[in-house]
């Protein structure tokens, strides 16, 4: 279950009322900063923009690929660990505007996480350290540390333990192949 705070609205839908929940000028500034960052190829500059002008928490050596799109209204609710890759055209949302309510939730991404291209991360989600999110995934619930997940709806493809076992088998096969090819 995602961890979001829910705010009911009366009358018109919540998106129509969005400037009651967030300043127009904040959204305008965030939009401009995000558009500059989406197109810049300089990763340190991109991270500086996110940290300094948007209030995001971004760890060292984290890479946001071209066209990655953090939440334009509440980017300060995004936290990304160190040495992560956020893939091309990935969207990270911290808000949902629905007909009768809006929801806000922090997104926490651990250290050494790989998010594949064209993924969408919904509000209130935590992605554990060392997780891998396959390209095109809708992350609608928490991802355990070390897991490999994918799909829409997202499902666990391998747990951390299954990935480690698979990696050990692959490593053993490579060693055996090398020994078979070498001159003994």
C-alpha positions as CSV (number, residue, x, y, z in Angstrom):
1,X,0.0,0.0,0.0
2,X,1.3,3.4,-0.9
3,X,1.8,6.0,1.9
4,X,-0.1,9.1,0.8
5,X,-2.0,11.8,2.6
6,X,-5.5,12.3,1.3
7,X,-7.2,15.7,1.0
8,X,-10.9,15.8,0.0
9,X,-12.3,18.6,-2.1
10,X,-15.7,20.1,-2.6
11,X,-17.2,21.3,-5.9
12,X,-15.0,21.1,-9.0
13,X,-12.3,18.4,-9.4
14,X,-9.1,18.7,-7.4
15,X,-6.9,19.6,-10.4
16,X,-9.2,22.5,-11.3
17,X,-8.5,23.7,-7.7
18,X,-4.7,23.0,-7.7
19,X,-3.6,26.5,-7.0
20,X,-5.4,26.3,-3.7
21,X,-2.9,23.6,-2.8
22,X,0.3,24.9,-4.4
23,X,1.5,28.3,-5.5
24,X,1.2,29.1,-9.2
25,X,4.7,30.8,-9.0
26,X,6.2,27.7,-7.4
27,X,4.8,25.5,-10.2
28,X,6.1,28.0,-12.8
29,X,9.6,28.1,-11.3
30,X,9.7,24.3,-10.9
31,X,8.5,23.8,-14.5
32,X,11.3,26.0,-15.9
33,X,14.0,24.4,-13.7
34,X,12.8,20.9,-14.7
35,X,12.7,21.7,-18.4
36,X,16.3,23.0,-18.3
37,X,17.4,19.9,-16.3
38,X,15.6,17.5,-18.6
39,X,17.6,18.6,-21.6
40,X,21.0,19.3,-20.0
41,X,23.6,16.6,-20.6
42,X,25.7,17.7,-17.6
43,X,24.8,15.4,-14.8
44,X,26.4,17.4,-11.9
45,X,24.5,20.5,-13.2
46,X,21.3,18.6,-13.3
47,X,21.7,17.3,-9.7
48,X,22.6,20.9,-8.5
49,X,19.4,22.2,-10.1
50,X,17.4,19.5,-8.4
51,X,19.0,19.9,-5.0
52,X,19.3,23.7,-4.9
53,X,16.3,25.0,-6.8
54,X,13.8,22.2,-6.3
55,X,14.7,21.0,-2.8
56,X,15.1,17.4,-3.9
57,X,17.4,15.1,-1.9
58,X,19.8,13.6,-4.5
59,X,22.8,11.4,-3.5
60,X,26.3,11.5,-4.8
61,X,26.9,10.2,-8.3
62,X,23.3,9.7,-9.1
63,X,22.4,10.1,-12.7
64,X,19.1,11.4,-14.1
65,X,19.0,10.5,-17.8
66,X,17.8,12.8,-20.5
67,X,14.1,13.7,-20.2
68,X,13.6,12.3,-16.7
69,X,10.6,14.2,-15.1
70,X,10.4,14.8,-11.4
71,X,7.2,16.0,-9.9
72,X,6.6,19.6,-10.9
73,X,4.4,20.6,-8.0
74,X,6.1,18.9,-5.0
75,X,9.6,17.9,-6.0
76,X,10.9,18.4,-2.5
77,X,9.1,15.2,-1.6
78,X,11.5,13.2,-3.7
79,X,14.6,11.5,-2.2
80,X,17.1,9.6,-4.3
81,X,20.1,7.8,-2.8
82,X,23.7,7.6,-4.1
83,X,24.9,6.0,-7.2
84,X,21.5,5.5,-8.8
85,X,20.4,5.7,-12.4
86,X,17.0,7.2,-13.2
87,X,16.3,6.1,-16.8
88,X,15.3,8.1,-19.9
89,X,11.8,9.7,-19.7
90,X,11.1,8.3,-16.2
91,X,8.4,10.2,-14.3
92,X,8.5,10.5,-10.5
93,X,5.2,11.7,-9.1
94,X,4.5,12.9,-5.5
95,X,0.9,14.1,-6.2
96,X,-2.3,12.7,-7.6
97,X,-5.2,15.0,-8.4
98,X,-8.5,13.0,-8.5
99,X,-12.1,14.1,-8.9
100,X,-13.0,14.3,-5.2
101,X,-9.6,14.4,-3.6
102,X,-5.9,14.9,-4.1
103,X,-3.1,12.9,-2.6
104,X,0.4,13.7,-1.6
105,X,3.2,11.2,-0.8
106,X,6.9,11.1,-0.6
107,X,8.9,9.0,-3.0
108,X,12.1,7.4,-1.5
109,X,14.6,5.7,-3.8
110,X,17.5,3.9,-2.0
111,X,21.1,3.7,-2.9
112,X,22.4,1.9,-6.1
113,X,18.9,1.7,-7.6
114,X,18.4,1.3,-11.4
115,X,15.2,2.7,-12.8
116,X,14.7,1.6,-16.4
117,X,13.5,4.0,-19.2
118,X,9.9,5.2,-19.5
119,X,9.0,4.0,-16.0
120,X,6.4,5.9,-13.8
121,X,6.8,6.0,-10.0
122,X,3.6,6.9,-8.2
123,X,3.4,8.9,-4.9
124,X,4.0,7.3,-1.6
125,X,6.4,4.6,-2.9
126,X,9.7,3.4,-1.4
127,X,12.2,1.6,-3.6
128,X,14.8,-0.3,-1.5
129,X,18.6,-0.2,-1.9
130,X,20.0,-2.1,-4.9
131,X,16.6,-2.7,-6.5
132,X,16.2,-2.8,-10.3
133,X,13.0,-1.5,-12.0
134,X,12.6,-2.8,-15.6
135,X,11.9,-0.3,-18.4
136,X,8.3,0.7,-18.8
137,X,7.2,-0.2,-15.3
138,X,4.4,1.4,-13.3
139,X,5.7,1.4,-9.8
140,X,2.5,1.4,-7.8
141,X,3.8,-0.1,-4.5
142,X,7.0,-0.5,-2.5
143,X,9.9,-2.4,-4.0
144,X,11.9,-4.5,-1.6
145,X,15.7,-3.9,-1.4
146,X,17.6,-5.9,-4.1
147,X,14.5,-7.0,-5.9
148,X,14.1,-7.0,-9.7
149,X,10.6,-5.8,-10.7
150,X,8.8,-5.0,-13.9
151,X,5.6,-4.7,-15.7
152,X,2.2,-2.9,-15.6
153,X,1.0,-3.7,-13.0
154,X,4.4,-4.1,-11.4
155,X,5.4,-7.5,-10.1
156,X,8.5,-9.0,-8.5
157,X,10.4,-10.9,-11.1
158,X,13.3,-11.9,-8.7
159,X,13.7,-11.3,-5.0
160,X,17.1,-10.2,-3.7
161,X,17.9,-13.8,-2.7
162,X,16.9,-15.2,-6.1
163,X,19.0,-12.6,-7.9
164,X,22.0,-13.5,-5.7
165,X,21.6,-17.2,-6.4
166,X,21.2,-16.5,-10.2
167,X,24.3,-14.3,-10.1
168,X,26.3,-17.1,-8.4
169,X,25.2,-19.7,-11.0
170,X,26.1,-17.3,-13.9
171,X,29.5,-16.7,-12.3
172,X,30.1,-20.4,-11.9
173,X,29.2,-21.1,-15.5
174,X,31.6,-18.3,-16.7
175,X,34.4,-19.8,-14.6
176,X,33.7,-23.3,-16.0
177,X,33.6,-21.9,-19.6
178,X,36.9,-20.2,-18.9
179,X,38.5,-23.3,-17.5
180,X,37.3,-25.4,-20.4
181,X,38.8,-22.9,-22.9
182,X,42.1,-22.5,-21.1
183,X,45.2,-24.8,-21.6
184,X,45.6,-27.1,-18.6
